[in-house]
Each structure stands twice: as C-alpha cells, then as structure tokens.
Amino acid sequence: MAESVQPPLLPSEPREEALPKLSMAEYTIYNSMADGMNAYHNRFRQTWTTLHNACANNKRPANLSLPQFLSLGLEFCHHLHIHHTIEEEHIFPVLATKMPAFREELELLTQHKQIHKGLDVFQKYLAYCKTGRSELRMEEMKELMDAFGKVLWQHLDDEVEQLGAENMRKYWSIQEMRGMPM
C-alpha cells in the first residue's frame, strides 16, 4: 500500500492536528480579539435593531424625535464606516499575514464592500431626509436596510468567529496575541 505524500503547509495554513486544551488564561488571551470585536458588533446590532424595528412597525421609538431618529441612523452609518476603515487599515493587514480570511480577495473584505454598497445609499437617504430634501418613509428606509442587512449580520458573526480562540491559536502564539493591534 502506497503512502500518500502531503505537500508542505504554506505559512498561512493552520495546523490540523489536535491541539491541547487551553487553560482559562490561554483561552482569555486567544479570545481577546473576538471579545473586543463582539462588543463593537453588539453596539451595531443594537442600533440596527432599533432602526429596523421602527421601520417594520412604521413608528419610531417614543423617546426619539424625528431629528434624533435620523441622527441615530446617520451615526450608525458613520460609526460602521470608521470601524471598517480601522479594520482594513490597522487590523486586517496584521491578521492577513497568517490568516487567509482577512486577505483582500477573500470573504471578510468582500463583505465590507457589499455592506458599503448598501450603506452608502442608506446614508445618503438619511442625509436627504435630515436636510428636508426627502420625506422619511419607513417602508423605503426598511428596504434600504434590507438591501445590506443580511450580509451585515453575517459579517458581524463571521468576523467574531474568525477571531475566536480556537481559530486564532491555529495561527498565532500567545506572545504574538499579546502584541495584536486590538
């Protein structure tokens, strides 16, 4: 019986052998980026849900005036744009040195582009409403949100999953994790 010869692993390919169980301290270090990213993402999820529920119910939250509601939407757009800019300029390049999922041609950055295609239209609509160039129509706002919502929510989950302890330990040492830009 002939033995199959495996090609050598490229630097970006994770080890597939079973890794030892992590101590709580090791898990905390390896999971630190996922925890931090999830905190940011939960804020996006919360704001999205507030905006989307208002559209679905055709009624903005009782505690928000129309200008406040529009500002909440514009702040969501602005914060998401800044968040993705920081990721793309400071975090993803470091991760991409060893992790294929963070390379420009692959899924996470492709998701950013898909999100921003819809986000830019949404932001423009809200700005028009805020300046009086358009009248806010909840049904239209919901349609604009739905155009990029599925990929946004998938992206928020995918990113945190990639940064989780069990995945990070395949690519990085404890010492390298301590030096991560997040």
Solvent accessible surface area in square Angstrom, and as a share of the most:
residue,aa,sasa,rsa
1,M,241,1.08
2,A,99,0.77
3,E,163,0.73
4,S,93,0.60
5,V,141,0.81
6,Q,142,0.63
7,P,104,0.66
8,P,120,0.75
9,L,103,0.51
10,L,114,0.57
11,P,127,0.80
12,S,13,0.09
13,E,72,0.32
14,P,27,0.17
15,R,106,0.39
16,E,141,0.63
17,E,104,0.47
18,A,102,0.79
19,L,48,0.24
20,P,102,0.64
21,K,192,0.81
22,L,26,0.13
23,S,58,0.37
24,M,151,0.68
25,A,68,0.53
26,E,65,0.29
27,Y,92,0.35
28,T,78,0.45
29,I,38,0.19
30,Y,17,0.06
31,N,18,0.09
32,S,51,0.33
33,M,1,0.00
34,A,4,0.03
35,D,85,0.44
36,G,25,0.24
37,M,1,0.01
38,N,50,0.26
39,A,67,0.52
40,Y,127,0.48
41,H,0,0.00
42,N,74,0.38
43,R,136,0.50
44,F,14,0.06
45,R,36,0.13
46,Q,109,0.48
47,T,10,0.06
48,W,15,0.05
49,T,56,0.33
50,T,46,0.27
51,L,0,0.00
52,H,37,0.17
53,N,74,0.38
54,A,4,0.03
55,C,6,0.04
56,A,61,0.47
57,N,108,0.56
58,N,112,0.57
59,K,144,0.61
60,R,91,0.33
61,P,36,0.23
62,A,108,0.83
63,N,123,0.63
64,L,36,0.18
65,S,47,0.31
66,L,72,0.36
67,P,81,0.51
68,Q,95,0.42
69,F,0,0.00
70,L,6,0.03
71,S,28,0.18
72,L,34,0.17
73,G,0,0.00
74,L,35,0.17
75,E,86,0.38
76,F,4,0.02
77,C,0,0.00
78,H,93,0.42
79,H,96,0.43
80,L,0,0.00
81,H,96,0.43
82,I,70,0.36
83,H,18,0.08
84,H,3,0.01
85,T,46,0.27
86,I,84,0.43
87,E,1,0.01
88,E,70,0.31
89,E,110,0.50
90,H,109,0.49
91,I,10,0.05
92,F,4,0.01
93,P,65,0.41
94,V,59,0.34
95,L,0,0.00
96,A,19,0.15
97,T,91,0.53
98,K,55,0.23
99,M,1,0.00
100,P,41,0.26
101,A,23,0.18
102,F,2,0.01
103,R,67,0.25
104,E,118,0.53
105,E,128,0.57
106,L,72,0.36
107,E,103,0.46
108,L,4,0.02
109,L,18,0.09
110,T,55,0.32
111,Q,8,0.04
112,H,2,0.01
113,K,122,0.52
114,Q,86,0.38
115,I,0,0.00
116,H,31,0.14
117,K,152,0.64
118,G,13,0.12
119,L,1,0.01
120,D,81,0.42
121,V,80,0.46
122,F,0,0.00
123,Q,61,0.27
124,K,119,0.50
125,Y,20,0.08
126,L,0,0.00
127,A,38,0.29
128,Y,63,0.24
129,C,12,0.07
130,K,93,0.39
131,T,100,0.58
132,G,61,0.59
133,R,171,0.63
134,S,38,0.24
135,E,146,0.65
136,L,31,0.15
137,R,125,0.46
138,M,21,0.09
139,E,113,0.50
140,E,55,0.24
141,M,0,0.00
142,K,63,0.27
143,E,107,0.48
144,L,34,0.17
145,M,0,0.00
146,D,70,0.36
147,A,81,0.63
148,F,3,0.01
149,G,7,0.06
150,K,179,0.76
151,V,32,0.18
152,L,0,0.00
153,W,84,0.29
154,Q,92,0.41
155,H,0,0.00
156,L,1,0.00
157,D,74,0.38
158,D,26,0.14
159,E,0,0.00
160,V,28,0.16
161,E,125,0.56
162,Q,50,0.22
163,L,0,0.00
164,G,14,0.14
165,A,2,0.02
166,E,99,0.44
167,N,28,0.14
168,M,0,0.00
169,R,19,0.07
170,K,67,0.28
171,Y,32,0.12
172,W,18,0.06
173,S,44,0.29
174,I,30,0.15
175,Q,128,0.57
176,E,67,0.30
177,M,8,0.04
178,R,158,0.58
179,G,66,0.63
180,M,20,0.09
181,P,62,0.39
182,M,80,0.36
